[in-house]
Amino acid sequence: QILRLYLGMMPPSEDGHVRAQIHYPIIATAVQRMQARTYDQQFPSNGEYWGVKPTDANDLERSIRVAKHMNWQTEHQMPEYVPNHDVLIQQWYLYGSAFSYMYWDPVKDRPCHEACRTEDIVISYTERSTDPSMSDVARITRVLRKYRHELYQLADSGYYSSIDSIYVEQDGKTVEKAG
């Protein structure tokens, strides 16, 4: 429903006829303008995304070094960070919430950043939080969607075990075990 509003899709008329889909996408235009402004503020063209504030005068050299490392890591070691963050900005404006996930990938042997779809985050409907980081929520569950070859790669790296117990042979085909 949110995407239909964003795209400006008109509902059918009372008599069931589909109206002409000629419109000016007001919501899409507003979201894209706000997203462009936010993106430009978070990722300036000079490539200095991160700054580290020194705790005292003796800490200045270390803070510069840490900021340079974080900018290098974002730019070169995690190439998916900036495009994923761009997706998060749009998701935030469309749905009101956006979730990202940072993790160590044993197959790629590096830190990774992932933009999570809002519907893949499961939180108890009784939870209430005013903290933007949701650190006071007792449990946040993320639905992981992995292809079989990804599961086997992660099993080969030692991250998962017993992957074969997920699949069974049925009529000459390997299928997922029910339940």
C-alpha atoms as a printed R data frame, in Angstrom:
    type eleno elety resid chain resno       x       y       z
1   ATOM     1    CA   GLN     A     1   0.000   0.000   0.000
2   ATOM     2    CA   ILE     A     2   2.881   2.370   0.798
3   ATOM     3    CA   LEU     A     3   4.544   1.602  -2.527
4   ATOM     4    CA   ARG     A     4   1.246   2.141  -4.370
5   ATOM     5    CA   LEU     A     5   0.996   5.591  -2.798
6   ATOM     6    CA   TYR     A     6   4.657   6.260  -3.614
7   ATOM     7    CA   LEU     A     7   4.161   5.300  -7.261
8   ATOM     8    CA   GLY     A     8   0.841   7.124  -7.465
9   ATOM     9    CA   MET     A     9  -1.177   4.072  -8.509
10  ATOM    10    CA   MET     A    10  -4.843   4.975  -8.577
11  ATOM    11    CA   PRO     A    11  -7.433   2.560  -7.131
12  ATOM    12    CA   PRO     A    12 -10.239   1.390  -9.465
13  ATOM    13    CA   SER     A    13 -13.334   3.556  -9.611
14  ATOM    14    CA   GLU     A    14 -16.629   2.725  -7.875
15  ATOM    15    CA   ASP     A    15 -17.977   0.986 -10.997
16  ATOM    16    CA   GLY     A    16 -14.818  -1.163 -11.327
17  ATOM    17    CA   HIS     A    17 -13.247   0.695 -14.241
18  ATOM    18    CA   VAL     A    18  -9.541   1.442 -14.042
19  ATOM    19    CA   ARG     A    19  -8.810   5.147 -14.231
20  ATOM    20    CA   ALA     A    20  -6.071   6.607 -16.373
21  ATOM    21    CA   GLN     A    21  -2.832   6.449 -14.405
22  ATOM    22    CA   ILE     A    22  -1.843   9.997 -15.323
23  ATOM    23    CA   HIS     A    23  -0.576  11.844 -12.301
24  ATOM    24    CA   TYR     A    24   2.256  13.808 -10.787
25  ATOM    25    CA   PRO     A    25   4.025  11.554  -8.248
26  ATOM    26    CA   ILE     A    26   3.959  13.951  -5.292
27  ATOM    27    CA   ILE     A    27   5.145  11.433  -2.678
28  ATOM    28    CA   ALA     A    28   7.876   9.991  -4.943
29  ATOM    29    CA   THR     A    29   9.181  13.461  -5.750
30  ATOM    30    CA   ALA     A    30   9.255  14.497  -2.083
31  ATOM    31    CA   VAL     A    31  10.949  11.267  -0.949
32  ATOM    32    CA   GLN     A    32  13.591  11.455  -3.687
33  ATOM    33    CA   ARG     A    33  14.383  15.093  -2.891
34  ATOM    34    CA   MET     A    34  14.751  14.388   0.841
35  ATOM    35    CA   GLN     A    35  16.799  11.267   0.102
36  ATOM    36    CA   ALA     A    36  19.170  13.204  -2.168
37  ATOM    37    CA   ARG     A    37  19.710  15.869   0.482
38  ATOM    38    CA   THR     A    38  20.284  13.329   3.247
39  ATOM    39    CA   TYR     A    39  22.639  11.237   1.090
40  ATOM    40    CA   ASP     A    40  24.700  14.315   0.172
41  ATOM    41    CA   GLN     A    41  25.047  15.263   3.834
42  ATOM    42    CA   GLN     A    42  26.060  11.772   4.947
43  ATOM    43    CA   PHE     A    43  28.390  10.969   2.053
44  ATOM    44    CA   PRO     A    44  30.172  14.123   0.883
45  ATOM    45    CA   SER     A    45  32.035  13.949  -2.432
46  ATOM    46    CA   ASN     A    46  35.449  14.349  -0.733
47  ATOM    47    CA   GLY     A    47  35.094  10.800   0.674
48  ATOM    48    CA   GLU     A    48  35.417  11.823   4.308
49  ATOM    49    CA   TYR     A    49  32.353  10.139   5.743
50  ATOM    50    CA   TRP     A    50  33.636   9.622   9.275
51  ATOM    51    CA   GLY     A    51  35.218  12.003  11.718
52  ATOM    52    CA   VAL     A    52  36.540  11.119  15.149
53  ATOM    53    CA   LYS     A    53  36.541  13.662  17.943
54  ATOM    54    CA   PRO     A    54  39.663  13.577  20.146
55  ATOM    55    CA   THR     A    55  39.128  13.245  23.886
56  ATOM    56    CA   ASP     A    56  42.002  15.641  24.696
57  ATOM    57    CA   ALA     A    57  44.955  17.384  23.020
58  ATOM    58    CA   ASN     A    58  47.145  14.248  23.234
59  ATOM    59    CA   ASP     A    59  44.496  12.216  21.405
60  ATOM    60    CA   LEU     A    60  44.445  14.316  18.192
61  ATOM    61    CA   GLU     A    61  46.887  12.152  16.200
62  ATOM    62    CA   ARG     A    62  45.039   8.935  17.059
63  ATOM    63    CA   SER     A    63  41.642  10.414  16.204
64  ATOM    64    CA   ILE     A    64  42.890  11.485  12.746
65  ATOM    65    CA   ARG     A    65  44.346   8.009  12.153
66  ATOM    66    CA   VAL     A    66  41.121   6.267  13.230
67  ATOM    67    CA   ALA     A    67  38.988   8.551  11.017
68  ATOM    68    CA   LYS     A    68  41.232   7.827   8.005
69  ATOM    69    CA   HIS     A    69  41.001   4.103   8.641
70  ATOM    70    CA   MET     A    70  37.199   4.185   8.976
71  ATOM    71    CA   ASN     A    71  36.886   6.153   5.722
72  ATOM    72    CA   TRP     A    72  39.243   3.715   3.936
73  ATOM    73    CA   GLN     A    73  37.319   0.735   5.300
74  ATOM    74    CA   THR     A    74  33.978   2.183   4.174
75  ATOM    75    CA   GLU     A    75  35.288   3.079   0.724
76  ATOM    76    CA   HIS     A    76  37.484   0.083  -0.112
77  ATOM    77    CA   GLN     A    77  36.899  -2.840   2.244
78  ATOM    78    CA   MET     A    78  33.089  -2.621   2.350
79  ATOM    79    CA   PRO     A    79  32.079  -1.415  -1.137
80  ATOM    80    CA   GLU     A    80  28.432  -2.244  -0.430
81  ATOM    81    CA   TYR     A    81  28.175   0.191   2.510
82  ATOM    82    CA   VAL     A    82  27.352   3.394   0.614
83  ATOM    83    CA   PRO     A    83  24.816   1.868  -1.839
84  ATOM    84    CA   ASN     A    84  23.136  -0.058   1.004
85  ATOM    85    CA   HIS     A    85  22.958   3.099   3.079
86  ATOM    86    CA   ASP     A    86  21.317   4.830   0.118
87  ATOM    87    CA   VAL     A    87  18.639   2.105   0.162
88  ATOM    88    CA   LEU     A    88  18.231   2.602   3.917
89  ATOM    89    CA   ILE     A    89  17.608   6.324   3.516
90  ATOM    90    CA   GLN     A    90  14.805   5.690   1.040
91  ATOM    91    CA   GLN     A    91  13.373   2.886   3.193
92  ATOM    92    CA   TRP     A    92  13.426   5.227   6.180
93  ATOM    93    CA   TYR     A    93  11.450   7.919   4.335
94  ATOM    94    CA   LEU     A    94   8.949   5.443   2.871
95  ATOM    95    CA   TYR     A    95   8.262   3.193   5.854
96  ATOM    96    CA   GLY     A    96   9.382   5.288   8.814
97  ATOM    97    CA   SER     A    97  11.927   2.653   9.852
98  ATOM    98    CA   ALA     A    98  15.130   1.298   8.396
99  ATOM    99    CA   PHE     A    99  17.353  -1.504   9.640
100 ATOM   100    CA   SER     A   100  20.920  -2.379   8.769
101 ATOM   101    CA   TYR     A   101  23.145  -5.217   9.822
102 ATOM   102    CA   MET     A   102  26.935  -5.270  10.198
103 ATOM   103    CA   TYR     A   103  28.638  -8.657  10.374
104 ATOM   104    CA   TRP     A   104  31.844 -10.526   9.662
105 ATOM   105    CA   ASP     A   105  31.529 -12.682   6.546
106 ATOM   106    CA   PRO     A   106  33.796 -15.742   6.838
107 ATOM   107    CA   VAL     A   107  33.466 -16.503   3.098
108 ATOM   108    CA   LYS     A   108  34.547 -12.993   1.993
109 ATOM   109    CA   ASP     A   109  36.867 -12.699   5.016
110 ATOM   110    CA   ARG     A   110  35.870  -9.103   5.717
111 ATOM   111    CA   PRO     A   111  33.244  -7.012   7.480
112 ATOM   112    CA   CYS     A   112  30.005  -6.583   5.541
113 ATOM   113    CA   HIS     A   113  27.057  -4.223   5.700
114 ATOM   114    CA   GLU     A   114  23.545  -5.194   4.712
115 ATOM   115    CA   ALA     A   115  20.332  -3.225   4.422
116 ATOM   116    CA   CYS     A   116  17.548  -5.357   5.897
117 ATOM   117    CA   ARG     A   117  14.058  -5.261   4.487
118 ATOM   118    CA   THR     A   118  11.657  -3.864   7.053
119 ATOM   119    CA   GLU     A   119   9.408  -6.929   6.824
120 ATOM   120    CA   ASP     A   120  12.377  -9.183   7.713
121 ATOM   121    CA   ILE     A   121  12.695  -7.642  11.197
122 ATOM   122    CA   VAL     A   122  10.481  -9.282  13.803
123 ATOM   123    CA   ILE     A   123   9.798  -7.555  17.111
124 ATOM   124    CA   SER     A   124   7.194  -8.513  19.691
125 ATOM   125    CA   TYR     A   125   4.092  -6.376  19.246
126 ATOM   126    CA   THR     A   126   4.109  -5.671  22.994
127 ATOM   127    CA   GLU     A   127   7.547  -3.994  22.897
128 ATOM   128    CA   ARG     A   128   7.753  -0.218  23.227
129 ATOM   129    CA   SER     A   129  10.924   1.760  22.614
130 ATOM   130    CA   THR     A   130  11.745   5.443  22.312
131 ATOM   131    CA   ASP     A   131  15.435   4.720  21.710
132 ATOM   132    CA   PRO     A   132  16.258   5.032  17.966
133 ATOM   133    CA   SER     A   133  18.800   2.192  18.250
134 ATOM   134    CA   MET     A   134  16.162  -0.010  19.950
135 ATOM   135    CA   SER     A   135  18.815  -1.188  22.407
136 ATOM   136    CA   ASP     A   136  16.195  -1.527  25.146
137 ATOM   137    CA   VAL     A   137  14.126  -4.060  23.150
138 ATOM   138    CA   ALA     A   138  14.468  -7.534  24.656
139 ATOM   139    CA   ARG     A   139  14.662  -9.412  21.361
140 ATOM   140    CA   ILE     A   140  14.996  -8.421  17.708
141 ATOM   141    CA   THR     A   141  14.801 -11.306  15.246
142 ATOM   142    CA   ARG     A   142  15.999 -11.023  11.670
143 ATOM   143    CA   VAL     A   143  14.701 -13.352   8.975
144 ATOM   144    CA   LEU     A   144  17.696 -14.570   6.959
145 ATOM   145    CA   ARG     A   145  17.097 -15.548   3.366
146 ATOM   146    CA   LYS     A   146  19.962 -17.667   2.058
147 ATOM   147    CA   TYR     A   147  20.306 -19.739  -1.081
148 ATOM   148    CA   ARG     A   148  21.451 -23.318  -0.660
149 ATOM   149    CA   HIS     A   149  24.882 -22.631  -2.175
150 ATOM   150    CA   GLU     A   150  25.374 -19.788   0.327
151 ATOM   151    CA   LEU     A   151  24.534 -22.114   3.203
152 ATOM   152    CA   TYR     A   152  27.045 -24.675   1.966
153 ATOM   153    CA   GLN     A   153  29.750 -21.978   1.565
154 ATOM   154    CA   LEU     A   154  29.138 -20.856   5.142
155 ATOM   155    CA   ALA     A   155  29.213 -24.476   6.306
156 ATOM   156    CA   ASP     A   156  32.547 -25.001   4.495
157 ATOM   157    CA   SER     A   157  33.972 -21.979   6.330
158 ATOM   158    CA   GLY     A   158  32.845 -23.447   9.676
159 ATOM   159    CA   TYR     A   159  30.175 -20.811  10.346
160 ATOM   160    CA   TYR     A   160  27.275 -23.297  10.078
161 ATOM   161    CA   SER     A   161  27.158 -27.024  10.713
162 ATOM   162    CA   SER     A   162  24.742 -29.853   9.840
163 ATOM   163    CA   ILE     A   163  23.432 -28.155   6.694
164 ATOM   164    CA   ASP     A   164  22.704 -31.584   5.204
165 ATOM   165    CA   SER     A   165  20.090 -32.179   7.907
166 ATOM   166    CA   ILE     A   166  17.973 -29.368   6.395
167 ATOM   167    CA   TYR     A   167  17.534 -31.166   3.057
168 ATOM   168    CA   VAL     A   168  16.160 -34.638   2.272
169 ATOM   169    CA   GLU     A   169  15.941 -36.772  -0.866
170 ATOM   170    CA   GLN     A   170  12.387 -37.069  -2.178
171 ATOM   171    CA   ASP     A   171  11.470 -38.605  -5.552
172 ATOM   172    CA   GLY     A   172  15.061 -38.258  -6.769
173 ATOM   173    CA   LYS     A   173  15.230 -34.543  -5.857
174 ATOM   174    CA   THR     A   174  16.777 -32.780  -2.899
175 ATOM   175    CA   VAL     A   175  14.131 -30.710  -1.112
176 ATOM   176    CA   GLU     A   176  13.903 -28.754   2.115
177 ATOM   177    CA   LYS     A   177  12.773 -30.735   5.140
178 ATOM   178    CA   ALA     A   178   9.370 -29.621   6.402
179 ATOM   179    CA   GLY     A   179   8.991 -28.250   9.891
